[in-house]
Amino acid sequence: MTFLDRLRARWTDADTLLCVGLDPDPSRFPAHLRDRDDAILAFCAAIADATAEFACAFKPQIAYFAAQRAEDQLEELIAHLKRAHPQVPVILDAKRGDIGATAEQYAREVFERYGADAVTLSPLMGFDSLAPYLAYPDRGAFLLCRTSNAGGSDLQMLDVGGEKLFERVARLAAGAWNSNGQLGLVVGATYPAELARVRALVGDLPLLVPGIGAQGGDIDATVQAGQTASGGGMAINSSRAILYAGQSEDFAQAARLAARATRDAINRCRLRP
């Protein structure tokens, strides 16, 4: 199965659009984990094990591991996810963007070293910066389109020949660039009007949607704007609100409850065929 096949299966078989973000900040870990050499791995694996039932995908953010010199723990984490929860695809949030031989090495890092099923990419250097990732036909890539941060408007809302830059990216991702059906888009929950516009432009293309929870995006507005006619089409990411729902030794159970509540809140807003 391809990445997108597996993601679609989670939308239907597990009845969930929730993507669980794994952004480990050791300063926020429960006290009993902080002195462990493998604290990041232990924390993230416990969160994943507790929330997998409610997740359509896991999304580890590479910077949180690299900043702690914990890339080896990221490798071990993804290997654990593949063993314990093979039905839940892994999106590595790396936001890479480069060309030629450098892009080829980044693609090897994402898909061969870490074993991720999909990756986030910046499209601003054009299609040749994406092509090395698309050489892995069973993997996927989400292109930054209309991001959840306020500063995204600096460039993404610029007029480019009668349309906004984010609209151009959306059209390319749904058309000429998507010859193998591997692409999706990153569109923030904090901008539901633009989310709705992207959905109108791209049909059933999958959207990775950050911005609910700690970033303040409204779940109902997000689902109404971004869902497909079948009530799917999105991986709606929540990270901090789930990861740090609890601060004691039962942190994983607290995360499970938060993930279930978020999944249920999303489902209450979904269309049903």
Phi and psi in degrees as GROMACS dihedral restraints (atoms count N, CA, C in turn):
[ dihedral_restraints ]
;  ai    aj    ak    al  type     phi  dphi    fc
    3     4     5     6     1   -79.4    20    10
    4     5     6     7     1   169.3    20    10
    6     7     8     9     1   -55.8    20    10
    7     8     9    10     1   -48.0    20    10
    9    10    11    12     1   -66.9    20    10
   10    11    12    13     1   -33.0    20    10
   12    13    14    15     1   -60.7    20    10
   13    14    15    16     1   -43.9    20    10
   15    16    17    18     1   -68.3    20    10
   16    17    18    19     1   -38.5    20    10
   18    19    20    21     1   -64.6    20    10
   19    20    21    22     1   -45.3    20    10
   21    22    23    24     1   -62.0    20    10
   22    23    24    25     1   -36.3    20    10
   24    25    26    27     1   -63.3    20    10
   25    26    27    28     1   -37.1    20    10
   27    28    29    30     1   -67.8    20    10
   28    29    30    31     1   -38.2    20    10
   30    31    32    33     1   -57.9    20    10
   31    32    33    34     1   -39.2    20    10
   33    34    35    36     1   -94.7    20    10
   34    35    36    37     1   -53.5    20    10
   36    37    38    39     1   -67.6    20    10
   37    38    39    40     1   -39.6    20    10
   39    40    41    42     1   -97.6    20    10
   40    41    42    43     1    -5.5    20    10
   42    43    44    45     1    54.0    20    10
   43    44    45    46     1    52.4    20    10
   45    46    47    48     1  -146.3    20    10
   46    47    48    49     1   142.1    20    10
   48    49    50    51     1  -113.1    20    10
   49    50    51    52     1     8.5    20    10
   51    52    53    54     1   -82.2    20    10
   52    53    54    55     1   124.6    20    10
   54    55    56    57     1  -102.5    20    10
   55    56    57    58     1   126.2    20    10
   57    58    59    60     1   -94.0    20    10
   58    59    60    61     1   112.8    20    10
   60    61    62    63     1   -81.6    20    10
   61    62    63    64     1   137.6    20    10
   63    64    65    66     1  -114.5    20    10
   64    65    66    67     1    92.2    20    10
   66    67    68    69     1  -118.8    20    10
   67    68    69    70     1    78.0    20    10
   69    70    71    72     1   -75.6    20    10
   70    71    72    73     1   122.6    20    10
   72    73    74    75     1  -115.0    20    10
   73    74    75    76     1   103.7    20    10
   75    76    77    78     1   -56.7    20    10
   76    77    78    79     1   -26.0    20    10
   78    79    80    81     1   -68.1    20    10
   79    80    81    82     1   -14.7    20    10
   81    82    83    84     1  -108.1    20    10
   82    83    84    85     1     6.5    20    10
   84    85    86    87     1   -72.9    20    10
   85    86    87    88     1   153.6    20    10
   87    88    89    90     1   -57.3    20    10
   88    89    90    91     1   148.0    20    10
   90    91    92    93     1   -56.9    20    10
   91    92    93    94     1   -35.3    20    10
   93    94    95    96     1   -70.6    20    10
   94    95    96    97     1   -11.6    20    10
   96    97    98    99     1   -99.5    20    10
   97    98    99   100     1   -19.2    20    10
   99   100   101   102     1   -64.8    20    10
  100   101   102   103     1   -27.8    20    10
  102   103   104   105     1   -92.6    20    10
  103   104   105   106     1     1.8    20    10
  105   106   107   108     1   -79.4    20    10
  106   107   108   109     1   139.1    20    10
  108   109   110   111     1   -64.7    20    10
  109   110   111   112     1   -28.8    20    10
  111   112   113   114     1  -106.8    20    10
  112   113   114   115     1    33.5    20    10
  114   115   116   117     1   -60.0    20    10
  115   116   117   118     1   -39.7    20    10
  117   118   119   120     1   -65.9    20    10
  118   119   120   121     1   -45.1    20    10
  120   121   122   123     1   -62.0    20    10
  121   122   123   124     1   -47.3    20    10
  123   124   125   126     1   -61.7    20    10
  124   125   126   127     1   -42.7    20    10
  126   127   128   129     1   -64.8    20    10
  127   128   129   130     1   -51.6    20    10
  129   130   131   132     1   -67.1    20    10
  130   131   132   133     1   -39.2    20    10
  132   133   134   135     1   -64.8    20    10
  133   134   135   136     1   -39.4    20    10
  135   136   137   138     1   -65.3    20    10
  136   137   138   139     1   -41.8    20    10
  138   139   140   141     1   -61.2    20    10
  139   140   141   142     1   -48.0    20    10
  141   142   143   144     1   -62.4    20    10
  142   143   144   145     1   -44.6    20    10
  144   145   146   147     1   -61.4    20    10
  145   146   147   148     1   -35.8    20    10
  147   148   149   150     1   -78.1    20    10
  148   149   150   151     1   -25.2    20    10
  150   151   152   153     1  -111.0    20    10
  151   152   153   154     1    -4.8    20    10
  153   154   155   156     1   -56.3    20    10
  154   155   156   157     1   -36.0    20    10
  156   157   158   159     1   -57.8    20    10
  157   158   159   160     1   -28.5    20    10
  159   160   161   162     1  -106.0    20    10
  160   161   162   163     1     4.6    20    10
  162   163   164   165     1  -104.5    20    10
  163   164   165   166     1   133.9    20    10
  165   166   167   168     1   -87.1    20    10
  166   167   168   169     1   -18.9    20    10
  168   169   170   171     1  -163.5    20    10
  169   170   171   172     1   158.0    20    10
  171   172   173   174     1  -108.5    20    10
  172   173   174   175     1   144.7    20    10
  174   175   176   177     1  -132.6    20    10
  175   176   177   178     1    86.0    20    10
  177   178   179   180     1   -71.1    20    10
  178   179   180   181     1   137.7    20    10
  180   181   182   183     1   -97.9    20    10
  181   182   183   184     1   117.3    20    10
  183   184   185   186     1   -62.7    20    10
  184   185   186   187     1   -31.8    20    10
  186   187   188   189     1   -62.8    20    10
  187   188   189   190     1   -34.1    20    10
  189   190   191   192     1   -67.5    20    10
  190   191   192   193     1   -25.6    20    10
  192   193   194   195     1   -86.2    20    10
  193   194   195   196     1   -46.0    20    10
  195   196   197   198     1   -63.8    20    10
  196   197   198   199     1   -37.9    20    10
  198   199   200   201     1   -63.5    20    10
  199   200   201   202     1   -25.3    20    10
  201   202   203   204     1   -99.3    20    10
  202   203   204   205     1    12.4    20    10
  204   205   206   207     1    54.1    20    10
  205   206   207   208     1    40.7    20    10
  207   208   209   210     1  -116.6    20    10
  208   209   210   211     1    31.2    20    10
  210   211   212   213     1   -60.6    20    10
  211   212   213   214     1   -32.9    20    10
  213   214   215   216     1   -64.7    20    10
  214   215   216   217     1   -34.6    20    10
  216   217   218   219     1   -71.4    20    10
  217   218   219   220     1   -30.8    20    10
  219   220   221   222     1   -65.0    20    10
  220   221   222   223     1   -43.3    20    10
  222   223   224   225     1   -58.4    20    10
  223   224   225   226     1   -47.1    20    10
  225   226   227   228     1   -65.6    20    10
  226   227   228   229     1   -37.1    20    10
  228   229   230   231     1   -62.6    20    10
  229   230   231   232     1   -49.1    20    10
  231   232   233   234     1   -65.4    20    10
  232   233   234   235     1   -37.2    20    10
  234   235   236   237     1   -60.9    20    10
  235   236   237   238     1   -40.4    20    10
  237   238   239   240     1   -63.3    20    10
  238   239   240   241     1   -44.9    20    10
  240   241   242   243     1   -60.1    20    10
  241   242   243   244     1   -39.2    20    10
  243   244   245   246     1   -66.0    20    10
  244   245   246   247     1   -37.6    20    10
  246   247   248   249     1   -74.1    20    10
  247   248   249   250     1   -48.8    20    10
  249   250   251   252     1   -84.7    20    10
  250   251   252   253     1   -30.2    20    10
  252   253   254   255     1  -138.3    20    10
  253   254   255   256     1    59.7    20    10
  255   256   257   258     1   -64.2    20    10
  256   257   258   259     1   -18.5    20    10
  258   259   260   261     1   -77.9    20    10
  259   260   261   262     1   -15.3    20    10
  261   262   263   264     1  -101.9    20    10
  262   263   264   265     1   111.9    20    10
  264   265   266   267     1   -70.1    20    10
  265   266   267   268     1   158.0    20    10
  267   268   269   270     1  -115.0    20    10
  268   269   270   271     1   122.8    20    10
  270   271   272   273     1  -104.7    20    10
  271   272   273   274     1   115.9    20    10
  273   274   275   276     1   -85.7    20    10
  274   275   276   277     1   115.8    20    10
  276   277   278   279     1   -83.7    20    10
  277   278   279   280     1    94.9    20    10
  279   280   281   282     1  -119.5    20    10
  280   281   282   283     1   -24.1    20    10
  282   283   284   285     1    51.5    20    10
  283   284   285   286     1    44.4    20    10
  285   286   287   288     1   -72.1    20    10
  286   287   288   289     1   157.2    20    10
  288   289   290   291     1  -168.1    20    10
  289   290   291   292     1    99.5    20    10
  291   292   293   294     1  -157.9    20    10
  292   293   294   295     1   176.4    20    10
  294   295   296   297     1  -120.7    20    10
  295   296   297   298     1   166.6    20    10
  297   298   299   300     1    58.5    20    10
  298   299   300   301     1  -138.7    20    10
  300   301   302   303     1   -62.0    20    10
  301   302   303   304     1   -31.1    20    10
  303   304   305   306     1   -66.0    20    10
  304   305   306   307     1   -44.3    20    10
  306   307   308   309     1   -62.3    20    10
  307   308   309   310     1   -36.6    20    10
  309   310   311   312     1   -61.3    20    10
  310   311   312   313     1   -39.0    20    10
  312   313   314   315     1   -70.4    20    10
  313   314   315   316     1   -38.7    20    10
  315   316   317   318     1   -62.3    20    10
  316   317   318   319     1   -40.6    20    10
  318   319   320   321     1   -63.5    20    10
  319   320   321   322     1   -40.4    20    10
  321   322   323   324     1   -62.2    20    10
  322   323   324   325     1   -42.0    20    10
  324   325   326   327     1   -58.2    20    10
  325   326   327   328     1   -49.1    20    10
  327   328   329   330     1   -66.3    20    10
  328   329   330   331     1   -49.2    20    10
  330   331   332   333     1   -95.8    20    10
  331   332   333   334     1   -28.5    20    10
  333   334   335   336     1   -99.6    20    10
  334   335   336   337     1   -47.1    20    10
  336   337   338   339     1   -69.8    20    10
  337   338   339   340     1   -53.0    20    10
  339   340   341   342     1   -89.0    20    10
  340   341   342   343     1   -23.8    20    10
  342   343   344   345     1    75.0    20    10
  343   344   345   346     1    24.7    20    10
  345   346   347   348     1   -68.9    20    10
  346   347   348   349     1   156.5    20    10
  348   349   350   351     1   -90.0    20    10
  349   350   351   352     1   -23.5    20    10
  351   352   353   354     1  -155.5    20    10
  352   353   354   355     1   169.0    20    10
  354   355   356   357     1  -146.1    20    10
  355   356   357   358     1   153.8    20    10
  357   358   359   360     1   -95.3    20    10
  358   359   360   361     1   139.9    20    10
  360   361   362   363     1  -135.3    20    10
  361   362   363   364     1   150.4    20    10
  363   364   365   366     1   -91.7    20    10
  364   365   366   367     1   129.5    20    10
  366   367   368   369     1   -92.6    20    10
  367   368   369   370     1     4.6    20    10
  369   370   371   372     1   -69.1    20    10
  370   371   372   373     1   -15.7    20    10
  372   373   374   375     1   -93.7    20    10
  373   374   375   376     1     5.1    20    10
  375   376   377   378     1    91.0    20    10
  376   377   378   379     1  -179.7    20    10
  378   379   380   381     1   -62.6    20    10
  379   380   381   382     1   -35.6    20    10
  381   382   383   384     1   -65.6    20    10
  382   383   384   385     1   -18.0    20    10
  384   385   386   387     1   -80.6    20    10
  385   386   387   388     1   -13.8    20    10
  387   388   389   390     1   -98.6    20    10
  388   389   390   391     1   -29.1    20    10
  390   391   392   393     1   -53.9    20    10
  391   392   393   394     1   -41.2    20    10
  393   394   395   396     1   -60.0    20    10
  394   395   396   397     1   -30.4    20    10
  396   397   398   399     1   -74.5    20    10
  397   398   399   400     1   -33.4    20    10
  399   400   401   402     1   -77.4    20    10
  400   401   402   403     1    -7.0    20    10
  402   403   404   405     1   -72.5    20    10
  403   404   405   406     1    -8.1    20    10
  405   406   407   408     1  -101.3    20    10
  406   407   408   409     1    93.1    20    10
  408   409   410   411     1   -66.5    20    10
  409   410   411   412     1   -20.4    20    10
  411   412   413   414     1   -93.2    20    10
  412   413   414   415     1     1.0    20    10
  414   415   416   417     1  -104.8    20    10
  415   416   417   418     1   171.3    20    10
  417   418   419   420     1  -129.1    20    10
  418   419   420   421     1   168.3    20    10
  420   421   422   423     1  -147.1    20    10
  421   422   423   424     1   133.7    20    10
  423   424   425   426     1  -107.3    20    10
  424   425   426   427     1   121.8    20    10
  426   427   428   429     1   -92.1    20    10
  427   428   429   430     1   135.0    20    10
  429   430   431   432     1   -61.0    20    10
  430   431   432   433     1   128.7    20    10
  432   433   434   435     1  -127.0    20    10
  433   434   435   436     1   -71.4    20    10
  435   436   437   438     1  -128.6    20    10
  436   437   438   439     1    95.0    20    10
  438   439   440   441     1   -80.6    20    10
  439   440   441   442     1   163.9    20    10
  441   442   443   444     1   -79.5    20    10
  442   443   444   445     1   -13.2    20    10
  444   445   446   447     1   -83.3    20    10
  445   446   447   448     1   151.5    20    10
  447   448   449   450     1   -61.4    20    10
  448   449   450   451     1   -36.9    20    10
  450   451   452   453     1   -68.3    20    10
  451   452   453   454     1   -12.3    20    10
  453   454   455   456     1   -58.6    20    10
  454   455   456   457     1   -26.9    20    10
  456   457   458   459     1   -67.4    20    10
  457   458   459   460     1   -19.6    20    10
  459   460   461   462     1   -56.2    20    10
  460   461   462   463     1   -38.0    20    10
  462   463   464   465     1  -117.6    20    10
  463   464   465   466     1   -39.9    20    10
  465   466   467   468     1   -67.0    20    10
  466   467   468   469     1   -21.4    20    10
  468   469   470   471     1   -98.4    20    10
  469   470   471   472     1     5.5    20    10
  471   472   473   474     1   -67.3    20    10
  472   473   474   475     1   145.4    20    10
  474   475   476   477     1   -77.3    20    10
  475   476   477   478     1   128.4    20    10
  477   478   479   480     1  -129.1    20    10
  478   479   480   481     1    89.6    20    10
  480   481   482   483     1    68.0    20    10
  481   482   483   484     1    38.4    20    10
  483   484   485   486     1    94.4    20    10
  484   485   486   487     1     3.1    20    10
  486   487   488   489     1  -141.7    20    10
  487   488   489   490     1   162.2    20    10
  489   490   491   492     1   -74.7    20    10
  490   491   492   493     1   154.4    20    10
  492   493   494   495     1   -58.6    20    10
  493   494   495   496     1   -40.8    20    10
  495   496   497   498     1   -63.5    20    10
  496   497   498   499     1   -32.6    20    10
  498   499   500   501     1   -68.6    20    10
  499   500   501   502     1   -38.8    20    10
  501   502   503   504     1   -62.5    20    10
  502   503   504   505     1   -44.5    20    10
  504   505   506   507     1   -59.8    20    10
  505   506   507   508     1   -42.6    20    10
  507   508   509   510     1   -61.6    20    10
  508   509   510   511     1   -44.8    20    10
  510   511   512   513     1   -62.7    20    10
  511   512   513   514     1   -43.1    20    10
  513   514   515   516     1   -65.5    20    10
  514   515   516   517     1   -41.0    20    10
  516   517   518   519     1   -66.9    20    10
  517   518   519   520     1   -30.8    20    10
  519   520   521   522     1   -88.6    20    10
  520   521   522   523     1    -9.6    20    10
  522   523   524   525     1  -124.2    20    10
  523   524   525   526     1  -105.9    20    10
  525   526   527   528     1   -59.3    20    10
  526   527   528   529     1   -34.9    20    10
  528   529   530   531     1   -80.3    20    10
  529   530   531   532     1   -12.7    20    10
  531   532   533   534     1  -106.4    20    10
  532   533   534   535     1    45.1    20    10
  534   535   536   537     1   -63.5    20    10
  535   536   537   538     1   -27.2    20    10
  537   538   539   540     1  -104.2    20    10
  538   539   540   541     1     5.5    20    10
  540   541   542   543     1    67.3    20    10
  541   542   543   544     1    35.6    20    10
  543   544   545   546     1  -105.3    20    10
  544   545   546   547     1    -7.7    20    10
  546   547   548   549     1   -97.3    20    10
  547   548   549   550     1   150.2    20    10
  549   550   551   552     1  -137.5    20    10
  550   551   552   553     1  -175.9    20    10
  552   553   554   555     1  -131.2    20    10
  553   554   555   556     1   148.9    20    10
  555   556   557   558     1   -97.1    20    10
  556   557   558   559     1   117.9    20    10
  558   559   560   561     1  -135.6    20    10
  559   560   561   562     1   124.9    20    10
  561   562   563   564     1   -76.5    20    10
  562   563   564   565     1   143.8    20    10
  564   565   566   567     1   -68.0    20    10
  565   566   567   568     1   -17.0    20    10
  567   568   569   570     1   -75.3    20    10
  568   569   570   571     1    -6.9    20    10
  570   571   572   573     1  -129.9    20    10
  571   572   573   574     1    72.5    20    10
  573   574   575   576     1   -62.2    20    10
  574   575   576   577     1   -30.8    20    10
  576   577   578   579     1   -65.3    20    10
  577   578   579   580     1   -43.5    20    10
  579   580   581   582     1   -70.7    20    10
  580   581   582   583     1   -32.9    20    10
  582   583   584   585     1   -60.7    20    10
  583   584   585   586     1   -44.9    20    10
  585   586   587   588     1   -63.8    20    10
  586   587   588   589     1   -37.9    20    10
  588   589   590   591     1   -64.7    20    10
  589   590   591   592     1   -42.6    20    10
  591   592   593   594     1   -62.3    20    10
  592   593   594   595     1   -44.9    20    10
  594   595   596   597     1   -59.6    20    10
  595   596   597   598     1   -39.6    20    10
  597   598   599   600     1   -64.4    20    10
  598   599   600   601     1   -32.2    20    10
  600   601   602   603     1   -79.6    20    10
  601   602   603   604     1   -31.5    20    10
  603   604   605   606     1  -110.7    20    10
  604   605   606   607     1     1.8    20    10
  606   607   608   609     1    64.3    20    10
  607   608   609   610     1  -128.2    20    10
  609   610   611   612     1   -91.9    20    10
  610   611   612   613     1    13.3    20    10
  612   613   614   615     1   -54.7    20    10
  613   614   615   616     1   136.9    20    10
  615   616   617   618     1   -69.7    20    10
  616   617   618   619     1   141.5    20    10
  618   619   620   621     1  -120.0    20    10
  619   620   621   622     1   131.3    20    10
  621   622   623   624     1   -95.4    20    10
  622   623   624   625     1   119.4    20    10
  624   625   626   627     1  -120.3    20    10
  625   626   627   628     1    96.8    20    10
  627   628   629   630     1   -84.3    20    10
  628   629   630   631     1   167.2    20    10
  630   631   632   633     1   116.6    20    10
  631   632   633   634     1    -7.9    20    10
  633   634   635   636     1   -83.1    20    10
  634   635   636   637     1   175.1    20    10
  636   637   638   639     1    74.0    20    10
  637   638   639   640     1  -122.5    20    10
  639   640   641   642     1   -62.6    20    10
  640   641   642   643     1   -26.7    20    10
  642   643   644   645     1   -85.3    20    10
  643   644   645   646     1    -8.4    20    10
  645   646   647   648     1    92.5    20    10
  646   647   648   649     1     3.9    20    10
  648   649   650   651     1   -65.8    20    10
  649   650   651   652     1   139.9    20    10
  651   652   653   654     1   -82.8    20    10
  652   653   654   655     1   127.5    20    10
  654   655   656   657     1   -64.6    20    10
  655   656   657   658     1   -47.5    20    10
  657   658   659   660     1   -61.8    20    10
  658   659   660   661     1   -46.9    20    10
  660   661   662   663     1   -62.0    20    10
  661   662   663   664     1   -37.3    20    10
  663   664   665   666     1   -64.6    20    10
  664   665   666   667     1   -49.2    20    10
  666   667   668   669     1   -65.5    20    10
  667   668   669   670     1   -44.1    20    10
  669   670   671   672     1   -61.0    20    10
  670   671   672   673     1   -37.1    20    10
  672   673   674   675     1   -78.0    20    10
  673   674   675   676     1   -34.8    20    10
  675   676   677   678     1  -110.2    20    10
  676   677   678   679     1   -12.1    20    10
  678   679   680   681     1   -71.8    20    10
  679   680   681   682     1   156.6    20    10
  681   682   683   684     1   -85.6    20    10
  682   683   684   685     1   177.5    20    10
  684   685   686   687     1   -63.3    20    10
  685   686   687   688     1   -21.7    20    10
  687   688   689   690     1   -93.6    20    10
  688   689   690   691     1     4.9    20    10
  690   691   692   693     1    80.8    20    10
  691   692   693   694     1    19.9    20    10
  693   694   695   696     1  -123.6    20    10
  694   695   696   697     1  -146.4    20    10
  696   697   698   699     1    89.3    20    10
  697   698   699   700     1    -2.3    20    10
  699   700   701   702     1  -134.1    20    10
  700   701   702   703     1   147.4    20    10
  702   703   704   705     1  -113.4    20    10
  703   704   705   706     1   100.5    20    10
  705   706   707   708     1   -91.1    20    10
  706   707   708   709     1   112.6    20    10
  708   709   710   711     1   -89.2    20    10
  709   710   711   712     1   136.5    20    10
  711   712   713   714     1  -132.4    20    10
  712   713   714   715     1   129.8    20    10
  714   715   716   717     1  -114.9    20    10
  715   716   717   718     1   -79.7    20    10
  717   718   719   720     1   -61.2    20    10
  718   719   720   721     1   -36.8    20    10
  720   721   722   723     1   -64.2    20    10
  721   722   723   724     1   -25.4    20    10
  723   724   725   726     1   -92.8    20    10
  724   725   726   727     1   -47.6    20    10
  726   727   728   729     1   -58.4    20    10
  727   728   729   730     1   -40.6    20    10
  729   730   731   732     1  -113.7    20    10
  730   731   732   733     1    31.1    20    10
  732   733   734   735     1   -65.9    20    10
  733   734   735   736     1   -25.8    20    10
  735   736   737   738     1  -135.1    20    10
  736   737   738   739     1   152.9    20    10
  738   739   740   741     1  -120.1    20    10
  739   740   741   742     1     2.1    20    10
  741   742   743   744     1  -109.6    20    10
  742   743   744   745     1  -167.4    20    10
  744   745   746   747     1   -66.7    20    10
  745   746   747   748     1   -15.0    20    10
  747   748   749   750     1   -96.2    20    10
  748   749   750   751     1    28.1    20    10
  750   751   752   753     1   -58.3    20    10
  751   752   753   754     1   -35.8    20    10
  753   754   755   756     1   -68.7    20    10
  754   755   756   757     1   -38.6    20    10
  756   757   758   759     1   -65.1    20    10
  757   758   759   760     1   -39.5    20    10
  759   760   761   762     1   -62.6    20    10
  760   761   762   763     1   -40.1    20    10
  762   763   764   765     1   -64.1    20    10
  763   764   765   766     1   -39.2    20    10
  765   766   767   768     1   -60.8    20    10
  766   767   768   769     1   -45.3    20    10
  768   769   770   771     1   -63.6    20    10
  769   770   771   772     1   -40.0    20    10
  771   772   773   774     1   -66.9    20    10
  772   773   774   775     1   -40.3    20    10
  774   775   776   777     1   -65.4    20    10
  775   776   777   778     1   -43.5    20    10
  777   778   779   780     1   -62.6    20    10
  778   779   780   781     1   -42.7    20    10
  780   781   782   783     1   -64.0    20    10
  781   782   783   784     1   -38.5    20    10
  783   784   785   786     1   -69.6    20    10
  784   785   786   787     1   -43.8    20    10
  786   787   788   789     1   -57.1    20    10
  787   788   789   790     1   -44.8    20    10
  789   790   791   792     1   -66.4    20    10
  790   791   792   793     1   -39.4    20    10
  792   793   794   795     1   -63.7    20    10
  793   794   795   796     1   -40.0    20    10
  795   796   797   798     1   -64.4    20    10
  796   797   798   799     1   -46.0    20    10
  798   799   800   801     1   -64.1    20    10
  799   800   801   802     1   -31.0    20    10
  801   802   803   804     1   -65.0    20    10
  802   803   804   805     1   -20.4    20    10
  804   805   806   807     1   -98.3    20    10
  805   806   807   808     1    -6.5    20    10
  807   808   809   810     1   -80.3    20    10
  808   809   810   811     1   147.0    20    10
  810   811   812   813     1   -69.6    20    10
  811   812   813   814     1   149.8    20    10
  813   814   815   816     1  -124.7    20    10
  814   815   816   817     1   125.7    20    10
